[in-house]
Amino acid sequence: MFRTKITVRYAETDSMGVVHHSRYFPWFEVGRTEFFKTCGMSYREVEERGVLLPLLDCYAKFIEGARYQDDVWIEVRLSRLGVAKCGFEYKIIRCADDALLAEGYTTHGFTDKSFKPLNLKKKYPEIYEALKTLL
């Protein structure tokens, strides 16, 4: 499990003073982007090599609201790795008390720059193997 920390910004909160539900998916993306660096390449480097990861499916469950200036952990785990797609699981946890605030998942396909599906293991074995070490 990989973790990165963010602080809730005022613009992310709604009129009730809690983080708006729409902000959690960008937080998942922040976590996933940082997670990719742990396999020795950035998301940008993967894309520059010709591999895109379009979103196929996403889900979030909201348990408790985060508030302005809360520090939260974004936990990310590569949960599935196939030759044509992969899946990530996320947890948003308040740092102060380790309360689980939200959890979810995203599923991504592997495509070339024209969004044609590709077999990552066959076409880019070095990227596939780097990701495999993170399962």
LOLUM-230193 format. One record per residue: residue in one letter; x, y, z of N, C-alpha, C in turn. Coordinates in steps of 0.001 Angstrom, whole numbers, plus 500000, padded with zeros to 6 digits. Layout:
<pts>
AXYZXYZXYZ;...
</pts>
This chain:
<pts>
M500845498825500000500000500000500000500892501240500000;F500605502162499114501339503420499003500497504533499620;R501151505502500255500457506627500882501064507948500452;T500198508928500246500642510304500067499682511189500840;K500177512312501339499358513176502192499019514474501468;I497778514931501667497365516247501185496619516959502309;T496529518265502178495752519075503104494530519596502356;V493359519448502960492122519889502324492157521403502137;R491902521827500907491864523248500571490429523766500691;Y490297525043500974488982525663501151488107525452499921;A488667525575498737487916525451497487487330524047497295;E487811523079498059487317521706497933486103521436498810;T485731522417499640484614522215500555483326522814499987;D482216522324500495480904522822500050480326523750501118;S479082524158500951478456525101501879478258524523503277;M478362523189503411478249522547504726479600522461505430;G480647522901504735481971522895505338482713521575505211;V482178520666504412482853519382504204483304519282502756;V484242518399502510484750518205501153483621517703500261;H483465518353499127482442517958498167482800516601497576;H481792515777497341482044514414496856482826514388495539;S482712515408494729483410515430493433484919515542493579;R485417515919494739486860516111494936487605514800495186;Y486896513758495544487573512513495882488220511846494670;F487603511940493504488209511324492323489505512026491905;P489582513358491974490891513984491754491929513559492800;W491490513332494036492422512844495058492899511439494704;F492001510597494205492428509268493749493506509422492680;E493306510372491777494277510591490706495615511087491255;V495576511965492238496814512422492878497563511218493454;G496853510377494174497481509195494761498046508258493713;R497284508025492653497734507122491582498969507677490870;T498980508973490638500129509605489983501382509458490831;E501272509698492121502417509538493020502821508062493140;F501831507192493157502077505745493240502940505273492070;F502649505766490874503401505346489691504892505598489850;K505256506654490531506673506977490722507409505882491492;T506682505104492300507334504056493085507820502897492225;C507340502806490980507822501734490103508932502242489182;G509428503451489456510580503960488724510246504763487486;M508969505061487275508595505904486143507357506702486508;S507264507885485949506104508719486224504987508387485241;Y503798508834485582502641508686484695502959509339483349;R503598510494483407503966511215482186504913510381481322;E505902509752481940506846508922481173506134507750480494;V505184507149481184504414506047480598503659506556479373;E503015507709479513502284508288478386503210508673477239;E504380509227477557505336509607476514505853508396475742;R505843507242476375506276506007475697505163505433474828;G503967506014474915502881505593474045501769504812474701;V501770504749476034500738503993476750499819504962477485;L498534504892477179497528505674477890496720504744478783;L496169505290479842495366504510480785493992505146480953;P493138505087479920491822505683480058490997504969481129;L490162505759481784489294505241482836488166504411482234;L487965503205482761486887502321482316485746502258483321;D486092502369484599485109502180485650485615502865486910;C484702503433487706485113504039488968483985503930489984;Y484370503967491240483415503837492330483993504520493561;A483133505146494349483550505703495636482426505509496647;K482819505203497858481897505103498987482333506155499997;F481399507006500407481708508101501323481228507731502719;I482149507770503663481855507296505007481718508453505995;E482657509382505925482642510547506808483309511695506065;G482823512894506259483347514026505518484647514589506069;A485552514896505172486754515642505538486393517123505556;R487152517908506311486877519335506456488112520160506076;Y487851521431505865488910522372505514490102522242506458;Q491270522171505882492582522054506520492834520719507212;D491948519741507080492276518388507534493441517877506699;D494380517218507331495395516465506593494832515071506388;V494907514602505154494396513267504854495434512455504095;W495433511172504376496239510222503614495418509736502434;I496058509636501294495482508946500155496262507646500043;E495611506539500316496254505233500191495860504627498850;V496838504076498165496618503499496838497246502118496795;R496520501212496148497043499857495954496680499408494553;L497668498879493842497392498228492560496767496888492893;S495494496736492580494770495533492996494671494484491899;R494754494914490639494669493984489508495603494455488410;L496245493504487768497080493813486614496900492721485583;G496258493079484490496105492175483366496916492704482198;V496842492044481080497603492504479920496915493677479233;A495598493855479438494859494914478758494269495956479708;K494271495683481016493738496653481968494297496407483361;C494087497402484220494554497304485602493544497987486510;G493639497698487789492724498277488755493460498783489981;F492965499874490523493531500477491724492445500593492772;E492831500429494040491932500642495162492478501792495989;Y491570502561496585491947503777497313491244503827498658;K491919504443499607491318504792500895491737506222501208;I490781507008501690491069508353502168490917508307503680;I491994508643504397492042508491505853492474509811506478;R491729510277507468492125511496508185493350511191509030;C494373511985508896495637511742509608495491511860511125;A494692512806511591494601513088513027494109511904513845;D493178511125513289492596510035514080492484508715513315;D493086508650512149493050507445511297491632507017510914;A490700507962510887489327507637510499489247507436508989;L488604506360508580488377506100507163487253507020506691;L487571507875505727486606508857505244485917508409503963;A486665507749503095486115507277501821487000506158501305;E486423505353500439487186504312499767486594504123498379;G487390503577497489486885503379496146487867502629495272;Y487531502590493993488405501928493036488256502585491667;T489261502372490837489200502740489424489773501594488606;T489233501419487411489749500430486465490171501193485212;H491346500858484698491910501558483542492322500556482468;G492076500911481238492548500103480121493935500564479697;F494634499721478976495901500102478357495633500306476876;T495907501515476370495702501802474954496900502552474396;D496965502605473060497962503471472435497362504877472347;K498092505796471722497643507189471692496379507405470863;S496014506445470031494765506556469279493634505796469987;F493867505417471243492914504705472093492602503297471595;K493516502737470835493384501344470416493931500470471553;P493138499494472020493611498633473112494930497953472752;L495764497783473771497023497081473529497304496082474637;N498115495106474294498572494095475247499856494643475854;L499761495191477063500900495838477703502055494868477913;K501751493661478313502797492671478596503603492351477339;K502937492309476196503597491974474939504312493179474319;K503634494329474281504176495501473586505168496289474432;Y504925496369475746505800497124476645506114496268477876;P506867495182477696507102494272478820507799494931480006;E508629495932479748509338496600480851508365497389481725;I507344498010481142506339498724481926505484497714482694;Y505093496648482021504288495605482669505027495024483876;E506298494704483708507075494102484797507271495091485943;A507469496370485627507607497393486673506328497487487489;L505182497471486819503904497506487529503673496220488318;K504076495096487749503877493803488411504561493758489782;T505689494442489915506405494459491200505608495181492275;L504605495973491868503823496737492829502531496067493250;L502243494900492677501020494180493066501083493733494527;
</pts>
